[in-house]
Amino acid sequence: MPDTGQDGQQPRPDQTRPAQTSVTTTDAASTAPATGASPAASPAVDRMHRFTSANMIRSLLPLLVICLVIVGITALRQNPSDPVRDVDPTSAQRAAAERADYALLVPTDLPDGWRPTSVRTNAGSVRAGDAVTLEIGWFTPGEEYAGYVVSDDPAASAVADVLEGATADGSEQVGGQTWERLDTQRGETALTRVEDGATLVVTGSATEEELATLAGSLEPYAP
């Protein structure tokens, strides 16, 4: 007779299987951070991206217009048929008169057609007692150059450039004053004399008549 005791019972197949642990699977896609999305751009980077070539051109356009207006106004003020540009020697004459230790003589009431084109003085950079030099140049009616130099320094470059190496060619009476006449190394005529310790020089490519006109126009500076 078969053993009916508990020890002799055969286990059922379903009793021999190990218990299965219940595992809940979490969707990785739902918990992992999204790696494909780009981080939000900073305001500075976004502004840089929007600053395209077209935007740059639009930004520079007002400046370009202003420059063109300035160029246009300058061009209108210049006369291509008249390249001579006049200057005003008034301020230089006043500065020289205030600084000079001699009575400054300046050309006065020159005839029509005499156009001052250059003026220079060292009066703005000298100290009391220093030599003062004044130079003025004109475009004459004969379309030549005539220059006037006055300085209480006979070695001043503006004076020496004319008189150095010049040869005597007599004298000339102009406006009741005696001027020494010289032939310069440039092949031009120069008239010179000394007044109140200052050397006066009139020279240039202008005709002798025009140089005499310039020399005869000298008068004490009057503000």
C-alpha positions in Angstrom: 0.0 0.0 0.0 1.5 3.3 -0.8 2.6 5.7 2.0 -0.2 8.2 2.6 1.8 10.2 5.2 2.7 13.8 4.6 6.3 12.9 4.1 5.5 10.8 1.2 3.4 13.3 -0.7 4.9 14.5 -4.0 4.9 18.2 -4.5 2.8 19.5 -7.2 4.6 21.1 -10.1 3.2 24.6 -9.3 4.6 24.3 -5.8 8.2 23.9 -7.1 8.3 27.3 -8.9 10.0 30.2 -7.0 7.9 33.1 -6.2 8.2 35.9 -8.8 9.0 39.3 -7.5 6.8 42.0 -8.9 8.9 44.7 -10.5 7.5 48.0 -11.6 9.3 49.3 -14.6 9.5 53.0 -14.9 9.7 54.6 -18.3 13.2 56.0 -18.6 12.0 58.5 -21.1 9.6 59.9 -18.6 12.2 60.4 -15.8 15.4 61.1 -17.7 16.1 64.7 -18.6 15.7 65.6 -22.2 19.1 65.7 -23.9 18.0 66.7 -27.4 16.6 70.2 -26.5 18.9 73.2 -26.7 19.4 75.4 -23.6 17.7 78.8 -23.7 20.0 81.4 -25.3 21.1 84.4 -23.2 19.9 87.9 -24.2 23.4 88.8 -25.3 23.7 85.8 -27.6 20.2 86.4 -29.0 21.0 90.0 -29.7 24.3 89.0 -31.5 22.4 86.6 -33.7 19.9 89.3 -34.6 22.7 91.7 -35.5 23.0 90.6 -39.1 24.8 92.4 -42.0 21.6 94.0 -43.0 21.0 95.4 -39.5 24.6 96.7 -39.4 24.1 98.5 -42.7 20.9 100.1 -41.5 22.6 101.2 -38.3 25.4 102.9 -40.3 23.1 104.5 -42.9 22.4 107.7 -40.8 26.2 108.2 -40.3 26.8 107.8 -44.0 24.1 110.3 -44.9 25.7 112.9 -42.5 29.1 112.4 -44.1 27.6 112.8 -47.6 25.9 116.0 -46.5 29.2 117.4 -45.1 31.1 116.5 -48.3 28.4 118.1 -50.4 28.4 121.4 -48.4 32.2 121.5 -48.7 32.1 120.9 -52.4 29.5 123.7 -52.9 31.7 126.2 -51.0 34.7 125.5 -53.3 34.8 127.0 -56.7 36.7 124.7 -59.1 37.5 127.6 -61.4 39.1 129.5 -58.5 41.5 127.4 -56.4 42.7 130.3 -54.3 41.4 130.2 -50.7 41.4 133.5 -48.9 42.4 133.8 -45.2 41.8 136.6 -42.6 45.1 137.9 -41.1 43.3 140.1 -38.6 43.7 137.8 -35.5 47.4 137.1 -36.3 48.1 140.8 -36.7 46.4 141.6 -33.4 48.4 138.9 -31.6 51.7 140.1 -33.1 50.9 143.7 -32.1 50.1 142.7 -28.5 53.3 140.7 -28.1 55.9 142.6 -30.1 58.3 145.1 -28.5 58.3 147.2 -31.7 55.7 149.2 -33.4 54.1 146.7 -35.8 53.6 147.8 -39.4 51.0 146.0 -41.4 49.7 146.4 -45.0 46.7 148.6 -45.1 44.1 149.4 -47.8 45.6 147.3 -50.5 43.8 147.8 -53.9 41.1 145.4 -55.0 42.4 142.1 -56.3 44.9 141.6 -53.5 43.8 138.4 -51.7 45.5 137.2 -48.5 46.1 133.5 -48.8 48.5 132.8 -45.9 49.3 134.1 -42.5 51.6 133.0 -39.7 53.0 134.3 -36.5 54.8 133.0 -33.4 53.1 135.5 -31.1 50.9 132.9 -29.5 53.9 130.8 -28.3 56.4 133.5 -27.2 57.1 135.0 -23.8 57.4 138.6 -22.9 60.6 140.0 -24.4 60.9 137.3 -27.1 61.2 138.2 -30.7 57.9 138.2 -32.7 57.6 137.4 -36.3 54.6 137.9 -38.6 54.3 136.6 -42.2 51.5 137.4 -44.6 51.2 136.2 -48.2 48.9 137.5 -51.0 47.7 136.4 -54.4 48.1 139.5 -56.5 46.0 141.0 -59.3 48.7 139.8 -61.6 48.1 136.2 -60.3 51.5 136.1 -58.6 52.7 135.8 -55.0 53.7 138.7 -52.8 54.8 138.2 -49.3 55.5 140.5 -46.3 57.7 139.5 -43.3 58.4 141.6 -40.2 60.5 140.4 -37.2 62.7 141.9 -34.5 64.9 138.8 -34.9 67.1 139.3 -38.0 68.0 135.6 -37.9 64.4 134.5 -37.9 63.9 131.8 -40.5 61.2 133.8 -42.3 63.7 136.6 -42.8 66.8 134.5 -43.4 65.0 132.4 -46.0 64.7 135.5 -48.2 67.8 137.6 -47.3 70.4 134.8 -46.9 72.5 134.7 -50.0 70.7 137.7 -51.7 72.8 140.2 -53.6 72.4 144.0 -53.4 70.8 145.7 -56.3 70.7 149.3 -55.2 67.9 151.0 -53.3 64.3 152.2 -54.0 62.1 155.0 -52.6 58.7 153.8 -51.7 56.2 155.8 -49.8 58.8 158.2 -48.6 61.0 155.4 -47.2 64.2 154.1 -48.6 64.2 150.3 -49.2 67.2 148.3 -50.0 66.7 146.3 -53.2 68.0 142.7 -53.4 68.1 139.8 -55.8 67.3 136.6 -53.9 68.6 133.1 -54.5 65.1 132.3 -55.8 65.6 134.8 -58.6 63.0 137.1 -57.1 63.2 140.8 -56.0 63.2 141.7 -52.3 62.8 145.0 -50.7 64.0 145.4 -47.1 64.6 148.0 -44.4 64.8 148.3 -40.6 62.2 150.2 -38.6 62.1 150.5 -34.8 64.4 147.5 -34.5 62.4 145.3 -36.7 63.4 144.0 -40.1 60.8 144.5 -42.9 60.9 142.3 -46.0 58.7 142.4 -49.1 59.3 139.8 -51.7 57.8 137.3 -54.1 57.2 136.4 -57.7 55.0 139.5 -58.2 56.0 142.3 -60.5 58.1 145.1 -59.1 55.2 147.5 -59.3 53.1 145.1 -57.1 55.9 144.7 -54.6 56.2 148.5 -54.4 52.4 148.7 -53.9 52.7 146.3 -51.0 55.7 148.1 -49.4 54.0 151.4 -49.8 50.8 150.2 -48.0 52.5 149.6 -44.6 51.0 151.5 -41.7 51.2 151.2 -37.9 48.8 148.5 -36.7 45.5 149.9 -35.6 42.9 147.5 -33.9 
